[in-house]
Structure formats: C-alpha cells, structure tokens
Amino acid sequence: MKKYILLSGLILSLYSCESNTYESLEEPEVITGPVTYTANVKSIIDANCAACHNSEAEIIPLETYAQVKSAVLNTNLLDRIQRQNGTPGQMPKAGRMSQDKINTILQWSTDGLLEN
C-alpha cells in the first residue's frame, strides 16, 4: 500500500511541475519603428546562432549583417527558426528561441532587412 501512495505522489508531482526558462519569463521587447539588424537582430543571432554558425565552422556563418541577410534571402533560415523542437532541421539545435525573438527576426525581414 505504501508503494502505491509513493508512486501516486511521484506521478502527481511530475504532472504538477511547470517548466519555465528565464527567457519565457522576460517581458517581450517593444520595438517602435522598423526592425533593424544592428538595433534588434544582431544580439539575437549572436546569442542563439553564432556559436555554431561562425567562420571556423563548416556551415553557413552568421556573424555579419551581410551573412545573416543572405541566409534569410537564399536559405530557409526563417523556416528553420520557426520549426518546433524536435522537428528535423529546427534551429537552433539547442532549442527553439522564444516566439518574441522569432517574431523580431520575421519583422526584420518584413521591414526590408534594414541594417541600421
């Protein structure tokens, strides 16, 4: 009987846990005016992509405005950052960025991929 109570308690505690990352607890960034690479996108790319996508890697580097712009225009970067965790080709591989950050990159594309 004691085993069933402990097992029930364990199962209940696992289902009641909530997993939040610090990122999901942050307030969304409010951007007024057009989204630009330097002001809004570079920090997102640096924090989430540049560790793997650098000039030393054998994959597309994402270290400069020109490289990131080219990746948006000539590869499926926008599609890959929107894929759900566990989906083949999803980026970053470490886990999906917050929707707020994805939306910023999408808005940058919509606003014309402005640099400054």
Buried (B, 14 or more C-beta within 10 A) or exposed (E): EEEEEEEEEEEEEEEEEEEEEEEEEEEEEEBEEEBBBEBBBBEBBEEBBBEBBEEEEEEBBBBEBEBBBBBBEEEEBBEBBBBEEEEEEBBBEEEBBBEBBBBBBBBBBEBEBBEE
